[in-house]
Amino acid sequence: MTAPSAVDQGGLEAVSGVDRVASLTGVRAVAALLVLATHAAYTTGKYTHGFVGLVYSRMEIGVPIFFVLSGYLLFGPWVRAAAGGRPSPSVRRYAWHRVRRIMPAYVITVLAAYLIYHFRSAGPNPGHTWIGLLRNLTLTQIYTDNYMFNGYLHQGLTQMWSLAVEVAFYVALPVLAWLLLVVLCRRQWRPGLLLAGLAALALISPAWMVLVHNTHFLPSGARLWLPGYLAWFIGGMLLTVLQAKGVRAYGFITVPLAVVSFFIASTPIAGEPTTSPSGVTEALVKTGFYAAIATLVVAPLALGNRGWYARLLASRPMVWLGEISYEIFLVHLVVMEIAMVEVLGWPVYTGSMPALFVVTLIMTIPVAWLLHRFTRVRT
């Protein structure tokens, strides 16, 4: 297969066309299923169940996997152009592809969520206002104070904070590429210097975590802004440079390391079962472990794409789920709330996590497929 085209692919959004690596599509299915699983655990009240609860909460690692994929796939054209002595990619074309990939399915999902929750109540819903609709449609809902309670948080759309971060990365990437390849490397292929520059940029995330935990001039929502998660995207950008250098990674090494690291991060050292730990030390540990875990998961697919791990993720079921993983991510929380209340008849924070996961997945797949079918980019 040919190398993935960054103008045709990304971490969260749908993938289409022939210019792709099947296993990288398959790993997106894993990321989406992990996100669904952690939300099923939260909805059934399992986060409070000691170590098992922390394991469930850390399944949010699906989000860092998406971010690493975006860093790898979207930075690729700039790196390949630099390595081949060719002009940089068109920023206009890049921007159009990003908008075309994510916005149609996203806008439909947001409008559907606001319509559905106009007729049903699912507890406090501070974002269910006209300004909340505007903020969610423009993916600016995280740029506020007290986002989680008095801001623009909407039932069924709470996972979209990560898409807002993803879009912020899309905007920042051409600037980062210019800084790294033009300013730092002076339009020459200097992979060692480029790797050093990326490593320096990754330090922005721990610095941001220290800043938001120890100062008060930023809104509380700043914990959800791009600087805090930039290191996860940098992990993928590093893989792009290593791929251009011909470096190889092997699943039998990286996957066990990722699993062990995941269970270490599932201890209290990475904080309570929340997106943003309250303590700065825990936030730093979580940021570092998640960057390492997600990069290790993607590395053998980006750097070699062979062996049992790559074959498993390139299998037909995984690739098919990966194709609709963006849509699964978009709609699963709305579907989960309906499955919990209308199908299973359970009060919130009760019931079986595996049962809710399975029922939600069964109900989500056809909705996601239809959404993908009617909004995908046709080639």
N, C-alpha and C positions, 0 to 999 in steps of 0.2 A: 504494500500500500504506500501511497505517497504521504509526505509529511503533512500535518494538519495546517490548513490555511487559517491564519488568525483573523482575516476579514470575514471568514465564514463560520467561525466558531467562537465560543466563549464558555465561561464556567457555568453560569446559571441558565443561560438562555438556550433555546432549541437549536438543534444542529440539523442541517440538511445538506445535500449535495454529496458528490463522490470524493471530494478532497478531504479525507478525514482518516483518522486512525480509530478502528473499531473499538479497541480496548479503552481508549480515552472517552468514548461515548458510554461504554459499559460502566466505567467507574463513576460517571455522573448518576447512574441509577443507584449505585451504592450510597452516594451522598444524599440523594433525595430520600431514600428509604430510611437512612439514619435520622434525618430531620423529622420525618413522619413518626418514627419510633419514639424519639425524645418527647414530641408533643403528645403522643398517646400516653406516655408515662406521666407527664405533667397533668394531663386532664383527668387521669384516674387516681391522682394523688400519690404516686409512687416515689416522688422526689424525696420524701421525708423518711424513706425506709433505709437508713444507714448507708452502708457502702453500696448496696444494690441501687439505692436511690441515686447516689452520686454517679454510678456507672450509667444509669438511664439518662441522667442530665448531661453527661459528657458525650452522649450520642449526637449532641449538637456539633460534633466534629465534622459532620457533613457540610456545614457552612465553610469552615476553613478549607476543606477539600475543593469546594466550588471556587473559592478565592485563589487557591494555588493553580487550579486549572486555567482560570482567567489570566493570571500572570504569565503562565507558560504559553498559552495559545495566542494571546493578544500582543505580547511583546515580541513574539517570533518573527514577524515580518521585518521589524526594525533590525533585529540581530542578524537575520539572514542577508538583509540588504548591506549591512555594514561588513559582514564577513565576505560577501561577494563583490564589494566595491561598487554597489549599485545605489541609485538614489533612494532616499527614504520613502516609505509608503505615503500615499495621499491621505492627509488628515481628513479632508472632506469625505472621501470615500469610506474611510474608517468610521467616521461619525455617523454617516448615513446607514451603514450596515448595523451599527450598534442600535440605533433607533429602530430600524426595521425589524431587528431580531426580537427585541424585548417589549416594545410598547404596545403593539396590537393586542396580544394575549393579556398583558398586564392591565390595560385600560378596561378591557371587557371584564376581567376578574374584579377590579375595584368597583365598577358600576354595578355588577351583579351582587357583590357583597352589600353595598349600600341599599340596593333594592330589597334584598332578602331580609336584612335587619331593620328595614322600615316596617316590616310586618311581623317580626318576631323579636323577642327580648331574650338576651343572654347575659344579663347582669350589666354592670357599669359599662358604658360605651362612650367615653368622652369625645372620641373622634367623629361621632355620627352627627356632624354639622356640615353646613355648606363650606365653611373654611376648612374643615377636616377633609371633606371630599377633594377640594382643590389641592390641599397639601399632599394627600395620598396620591392623587393623579400625577402630581409633578415630582413625586419621590423626595419631597422636602420635609416630610413629617418628623424626621429625627432632629431637625434644626430648631430646637425649642428647649425651654426649661421644663423640668418635671415631665418628660415625655411619657413616662409609664403610667401616670395617673391623671394629670390635668391638661395634657397636651392634645395630640392628634391620634392617639392610639385607638384603633378600631377593631372590634371583635371580628375575627375571621381574617384579619390582615396584619396581625402582630408580627408575623415572620418577615414582613416586607422591610423591616429595618435593614436587613442584610442586603436586600436588593438596592436600597438607597445607598449603602456603602459601595456596592458594586458599581453603580452608576457614577458615583464620585470618582472611583478609580478609572473608569472609562474617560472621564473628563481630564483627569490628571496625567494619564499615561503618555500622551504626546509630549507634554511638558517634561515628564521624567525622562523619556527617550531622548529628547533634545539635550537635557542637562548631561545625561550619561554619555551619549554618543558624539555630540557636537562639542559641548563645553569641556567635558572631562577627557574624552578620547580624541578630540580634534579630528573627527571624521575618519579616523583610521581604526583598523581592526586590532584592538589591544584587549584581548579577553581577560588577561590578568588584571589590568586596570579597571575594566568593566565590572569584574567580580568584586573588586575592592569597593568600587562605588556603590554597588548594590548592597554590600554588607553594611556600608555606612548608612545608606538609606533605611535599612532595616532597624537601625537604632532609634529611628524616629518613634517607633511604636512603644518601646519601654519608656522613652523620654516623655511621651504624651501621657502614658499611664501615671507616671510620677506627677506630672503637671496637674492632671485633672483630679487626682486624689489629694493634692496638697495645696491647692489654691481655690479661690472662690469667685474669680472674675469670669469664669466660663460657665455656661448653663450646664445643668446636670446631664442634659442630652449629649454633651460633648464626649461622653464615654462611648457613644455609639458612632462617632465620626471616623472618617477614613484613617487619620493618622494612627489611631489605636490599633488598626487591623492591617496597616500597610505591610508589616512583616510577613503576613500570610501570602499576600500577592507577590512579595519579593521572593518567597520560596519558589514560586513558579517561574519567575523571571530568571532566577539563578539556573534553573533547569534548562531554560532555553539556551543560555550561554554555554552550559556544560555540553548540551547536545551538539552545538556548533563546533565544540572542541573535540568531539568524538568520544566523550566519556560514557561509560556504560554502568548501569545499575542493575541488580538482580533481585527478583522478588523473594528468593529464599533467604536473602539477608535483610532487605528493607522491611518486608511485611512483618516478620517476627519482632523486629525492633519497634515498628509502629504499634503493634499490639501490646508489647510490654510497656511502652511509653504511655499508651492510652490508659492502662490500668494504674500506672503510677499517678497520672493526672486525675484519676478517679478517686484519689485520696483527698483529705482536707487541705493538702498543700496548694491545691489550685482553687481553693475557696468553696463557698457554698454553692448549691445548685442553682445559680443564676447566670444570666448572660454576662453581667459585669460584676465581679466580686467587689465587696465593700472595702477590702483591705488592699493596699498597694502591693504588698509582697505577693499575695495570692494572685492578683491581677498580672503581675510580671511573670510569675511561674506559668500561669495559664496561657498567656500570650506566647511564651517561648515553647512550651510543650505542644500547643496546637500547631504552631508553625512547623515544628519538626515532624509531628505525626502526619500532617496532611502532605508535606513534601515527600516523606518516605512512602506514602501510599501511591503517589503519582509517579515518583522517580523511575521505577522499572518500566513503566509504560512510556514515559518520555525518553528514557535513555536505554533503548534496546528493544522493547516491545516484543519479548519472546519468553518462552517458558510457560509453566502451568498457570501462573497468575494472569499473564496476558491472554492466554487462551480462554480461561474462564470468563474474563471480563469482555472478551470479544465474541462470546457465544451469542446466538440469536436472541434468546430471552433477555439477556442483559443489554444488548444493543437496542432492542426494541423499547425496553423500559427507559434506557438512557435517552432515546429520541424524544420521549415525552416527559422527561424528568423535570424540565422547567415548568411545564404545566401542572405536574403533580405538586411541585413546590408551591405554585400559585394558589391552587384551589383546595388543598388538603385540609386546611383548618376550618373552612366553612363546611366542608363535607363531614369532618370529624365531629363538629358540634351537632349537626343533624343526626349523624349516626348514633352519637351518645344519647341524645334526648329522644329522638323519634323512633329509632330502630331498636336500640338496646334498652331504652327506658331507665337509664341510670342517672342519679343525681351526680353533679360534678364532684370530682375528687373521690369517686367510688368506682368499683368494678375492676375488671381484668384488663391489664395493659395489653397482653397478647391478643385478646379477643377484640378490643377496640382497634388495635393496629390492623388486624386482618379485615375486619368489617370496613374500616375506613379505606383501606387499600382497594378492596373489591369495588367499593362505590366510587372511589376517586379515579381509577384507571379509565373507565369509559368517558367520564367528564373530561379528563385530561386529554384523552385521545381526540375527542371531538374538538376541543379548543385548539389543539395542535394542528388538526386537519384543516381547520378553517383560517388559521392565522400564520401558518408556516410560510417561509419564503420558498417559492417555487422556482426551480432552476431549469 
